[in-house]
Structure formats: structure tokens, C-alpha cells
């Protein structure tokens, strides 16, 4: 679905991404791991053009992306779940989920609400449709955010450290929803610190450091037989 060639991103004089080249296949679950400040989240934001790359090319389904021409269409097909939920506080849970399908995809209100209730059932929150985000736990808000992303019927989902803002006891419910999406064949790129999730669910793990892809491979290789010294050092500290 995505092919990235020689991607670079600078903020002023600071080069955050350096010569990133990688491919993401349809149905693949890719987990990106690495220390804070390694460029993981910036790379994810470049994929759906929330950040415009400084250099390099991104192809989506074989077509090179142009930030000005393609960003709106791309975000209809590539959903994103953020670390801090980003729900609309003045909207109910139901309206948070139905707003984009109705206003962007022009879905009828009755159809959008039926879809939203189906998705809330999928994430275990059907009883919270009329609640407001401020009354929900962090884990519940993140599951609503996942349902909201799914309401646009995306072909791919990007997750930017979706559990890092949660209390430890709330992490499991969010990861369970993500595991279910993976088993259903959703293409996913996940920036995560949850090594157990990456080892269990991903088809491929990418380790980033200082703006580079240092090493990548299937989870069995990456976690049990990493080759790069920096990868070994990182994993020895976090596992």
C-alpha cells in the first residue's frame, strides 16, 4: 500500500528523519519501536501527510503523493489514532463517531448512527453512546477514538503510541481491540512501547534510532536474534 523512498524530514536545522526507505503491504501489521526522539511519530505523521516531508517520495497504491493535492483523499482511506485521543469534548461519543462520516462521506444520519453503534459494540462501549469524553476513562476514550477512525471505513490505520498516555490497568482493553483488528486483516502501522504486543501481533518490527531505520525483520528475529548492536542494546533495556 505504501512505498517510501529516501524520506527525510527537517524542522529548521534539526534532521528528524534521514533517508527512510521501506514498504508496507496490504494486510500487514508493522510495529515501529525505538527510543524517544528517534523519529517514529514523525514518520507516521509523514505517511498521512500531517507532516510534509522535506525530501524523498511516498507512493500510496502506486501513485506518488502530493501534499496539496492528495492529503484530503488520503486521510479518508488512512485513519490515525493519536496518543492523546483528540476527541471533541463538546460532542457525545455518538456524535464524535458520526461527525466525519456525515460531513465528509455524506452518509445519512441514520446510517451513520447505525454504523457508530455497531463499532461501539465492537470496542465494548455500546452503553456509552450518549456519554461525553470527560466522563470516560483514558482507555475508554482511546477505544472511542479507534471506533471513530473505523467509522470512515479506512483501508489502513496508523497508531501513534496509542497506550502510552494510559494507566497500566487500562492498556489491555485497547490492545485487545487492536489485536482483533489485526486478526480481521486490517493493515496497521503501530508506533508502540508495548513490546509484548509487537512480538505477538506484528508481521514485521522496525527499530528506529536517531532518524534512521537501524534494523527490521519478523518479530521472532528482532526480539530473539537481533543483529545490530544498537538494537540489542535497546531491547536489553526494555525487555
Buried (B, 14 or more C-beta within 10 A) or exposed (E): BBBBBEBBBBEEEEBBBBBBEBEBEEBBBBBBBBBEEBBBBBBBBBBBBBBEBBBBEBBBEEEEBEBEEBBEEBBBBBBBBBBBBEBEEEBBBBBBBBBBBBEEEEBEEEEBBEBBBEBBEBBBBBEBBEBBBEEBEBBBBBBBBBBBBBBBEBBBBBBBBBBBBBEEEBBEBBBEBBBEBBEEEBBBBBBBBBBEBBBEBBBBBBBBBBBBBBBBBEBEBBBEEBEBEBBBEBBEEEE
